Amino acid sequence: MFIQTEETPNPATLKFLPGRAVMAEGTADFARAEGAERSPLASRLFAVDGVRRIFLGSDFVTVTKADEKDWALLKPALLGVIMEHFTTNQPVMLAAMTSDGGPAAPAESSDEDDEIVIQIKELLETRVRPAVAQDGGDIVFHSFEDGVVYLHMQGSCSGCPSSTATLKMGIENMLRHYVPEVLEVRPV
């Protein structure tokens, strides 16, 4: 198995491409080891000293390191964990469970979304998210209130030095062009 790596705009984040599907649908963002129990892969990656965040995309794994750690030391250990995980055919995610022990229902779009929110979500889905995924991250719609779009930054986008420029110069300008009701974009 050959795993490619790519640098991202965030120097603390590296994108790993195992050459196969990682998440069958959706994404998963783990800001710390606590809470990563639902992903055997994320749990194993957090066991590597210096790992601070894990993001799982459709065909990639993004790892954010602690500032004091060096990629030259971390990268071989992370490659080993990812390779072993996939070659032993372990699941990336365990079945989602609710607090009562039953399977969790998948998240669905709200029927209450008005036309403006539908337009915003469509633009994010078709124009923003694919481009951001190339850099090992994701941007998810949170809400739209009083002309302000609130977005949740994940993966390499979270904590990236250029994320403010991406939000203001890229996403905000595009949304304002296509949806005049949008006045500003802010991170959650």
C-alpha positions as CSV (number, residue, x, y, z in Angstrom):
1,M,0.0,0.0,0.0
2,F,1.3,3.4,-1.0
3,I,0.1,6.5,1.0
4,Q,0.7,9.9,-0.5
5,T,1.1,13.0,1.6
6,E,0.3,16.6,0.6
7,E,1.1,19.8,2.4
8,T,-1.8,22.1,3.1
9,P,-1.9,25.9,3.5
10,N,-1.8,25.3,7.2
11,P,1.8,24.4,8.1
12,A,0.6,22.5,11.2
13,T,-1.5,20.2,9.1
14,L,-0.6,17.4,6.7
15,K,-3.0,15.5,4.3
16,F,-2.6,11.7,3.9
17,L,-4.1,10.0,0.8
18,P,-4.3,6.2,1.3
19,G,-5.5,5.6,-2.2
20,R,-8.9,4.3,-1.1
21,A,-12.1,5.6,0.4
22,V,-11.8,6.8,4.0
23,M,-15.4,7.9,4.7
24,A,-18.2,6.4,2.7
25,E,-20.3,9.5,3.3
26,G,-19.8,12.7,5.2
27,T,-16.8,13.7,7.2
28,A,-15.6,13.4,10.8
29,D,-13.6,16.0,12.7
30,F,-12.0,15.2,16.0
31,A,-10.5,18.1,18.0
32,R,-9.1,15.9,20.7
33,A,-8.6,12.2,21.6
34,E,-11.6,12.3,24.0
35,G,-14.6,11.8,21.7
36,A,-12.6,9.9,19.0
37,E,-13.6,6.5,20.4
38,R,-16.2,6.1,17.6
39,S,-13.3,6.0,15.1
40,P,-10.7,3.3,15.6
41,L,-8.4,5.1,13.0
42,A,-8.7,8.4,14.8
43,S,-8.1,6.8,18.2
44,R,-4.9,5.1,16.9
45,L,-3.6,8.4,15.3
46,F,-4.2,10.3,18.6
47,A,-1.9,7.7,20.3
48,V,1.0,9.2,18.4
49,D,2.6,11.9,20.5
50,G,2.1,15.3,19.1
51,V,-1.2,14.8,17.2
52,R,-3.7,17.5,18.1
53,R,-6.6,17.1,15.6
54,I,-7.8,14.5,13.1
55,F,-10.1,15.1,10.2
56,L,-11.5,12.3,8.0
57,G,-12.6,13.1,4.5
58,S,-14.0,11.0,1.6
59,D,-10.5,9.8,0.5
60,F,-8.1,11.5,2.8
61,V,-7.0,11.9,6.5
62,T,-5.8,15.2,7.7
63,V,-3.6,15.4,10.8
64,T,-2.8,18.6,12.7
65,K,0.3,18.5,14.9
66,A,1.4,20.3,18.0
67,D,3.5,23.4,17.2
68,E,6.6,22.1,19.0
69,K,6.6,18.8,17.0
70,D,8.4,18.2,13.7
71,W,6.8,16.6,10.6
72,A,10.1,14.7,9.9
73,L,9.6,12.8,13.2
74,L,5.8,12.5,13.1
75,K,5.2,11.6,9.5
76,P,6.7,8.1,9.5
77,A,4.7,7.1,12.6
78,L,1.5,8.4,11.2
79,L,2.1,6.6,7.8
80,G,2.7,3.4,9.8
81,V,-0.6,3.8,11.7
82,I,-2.6,4.6,8.6
83,M,-1.1,1.7,6.6
84,E,-1.6,-0.8,9.3
85,H,-5.2,0.3,9.8
86,F,-6.2,-0.1,6.2
87,T,-4.2,-3.3,5.5
88,T,-5.9,-5.0,8.4
89,N,-9.3,-3.9,7.0
90,Q,-10.5,-2.3,10.3
91,P,-13.4,0.0,10.1
92,V,-12.7,3.8,10.0
93,M,-15.9,4.5,12.0
94,L,-17.9,2.4,14.3
95,A,-21.7,2.4,13.9
96,A,-23.1,5.6,15.4
97,M,-25.1,5.1,18.5
98,T,-27.5,7.3,20.4
99,S,-27.5,7.7,24.2
100,D,-30.1,4.9,24.5
101,G,-27.8,2.4,22.6
102,G,-29.8,2.4,19.3
103,P,-28.3,3.5,16.0
104,A,-28.2,7.2,15.3
105,A,-30.3,8.7,12.6
106,P,-28.4,10.4,9.8
107,A,-28.4,14.2,9.8
108,E,-30.8,15.6,7.3
109,S,-31.5,19.0,5.8
110,S,-34.2,20.9,7.5
111,D,-37.4,21.4,5.6
112,E,-37.6,24.8,7.3
113,D,-34.6,26.2,5.3
114,D,-35.7,29.2,3.4
115,E,-34.7,30.1,-0.1
116,I,-31.6,32.1,0.9
117,V,-30.3,29.3,3.1
118,I,-30.9,26.8,0.4
119,Q,-28.9,29.0,-2.1
120,I,-26.1,29.4,0.4
121,K,-25.8,25.7,1.1
122,E,-25.9,24.9,-2.6
123,L,-23.0,27.3,-3.3
124,L,-21.0,25.9,-0.4
125,E,-21.6,22.3,-1.5
126,T,-20.8,22.8,-5.2
127,R,-18.1,25.6,-5.2
128,V,-16.5,25.8,-1.8
129,R,-16.3,22.4,-0.2
130,P,-14.7,20.6,-3.2
131,A,-11.9,23.3,-3.3
132,V,-11.3,23.2,0.4
133,A,-11.2,19.4,0.5
134,Q,-8.3,19.6,-1.9
135,D,-6.4,21.3,0.9
136,G,-7.4,18.7,3.5
137,G,-10.3,20.6,5.1
138,D,-14.0,21.3,5.1
139,I,-16.3,24.2,5.7
140,V,-19.8,23.4,7.0
141,F,-22.8,25.7,7.1
142,H,-23.8,26.6,10.6
143,S,-26.4,29.3,10.3
144,F,-27.6,32.5,8.6
145,E,-28.7,35.4,10.8
146,D,-29.2,39.1,10.0
147,G,-27.2,38.9,6.8
148,V,-24.3,37.0,8.4
149,V,-23.4,33.5,7.3
150,Y,-21.7,31.5,10.1
151,L,-19.4,28.6,8.9
152,H,-17.6,25.9,10.9
153,M,-14.0,25.3,9.7
154,Q,-12.7,21.7,9.9
155,G,-9.5,19.8,9.1
156,S,-6.7,21.9,7.8
157,C,-9.0,25.0,7.7
158,S,-9.3,25.0,11.5
159,G,-6.5,27.2,12.8
160,C,-5.0,27.9,9.3
161,P,-3.3,31.2,9.0
162,S,-5.0,31.9,5.7
163,S,-8.5,30.9,6.8
164,T,-9.5,34.5,7.4
165,A,-8.5,35.4,3.9
166,T,-10.3,32.4,2.5
167,L,-13.5,33.4,4.4
168,K,-13.4,37.1,3.6
169,M,-11.8,37.3,0.1
170,G,-13.1,34.0,-1.3
171,I,-16.2,32.7,0.3
172,E,-17.7,36.0,1.4
173,N,-17.2,37.7,-2.0
174,M,-18.7,34.7,-3.9
175,L,-21.7,34.5,-1.6
176,R,-22.3,38.2,-1.7
177,H,-22.2,38.1,-5.5
178,Y,-24.7,35.3,-5.9
179,V,-26.9,36.0,-2.8
180,P,-27.3,39.7,-2.2
181,E,-28.8,39.1,1.2
182,V,-25.4,38.0,2.5
183,L,-23.5,40.9,4.1
184,E,-20.7,39.0,5.8
185,V,-19.2,35.6,6.6
186,R,-17.8,34.6,10.0
187,P,-16.3,31.5,11.5
188,V,-18.2,29.7,14.3
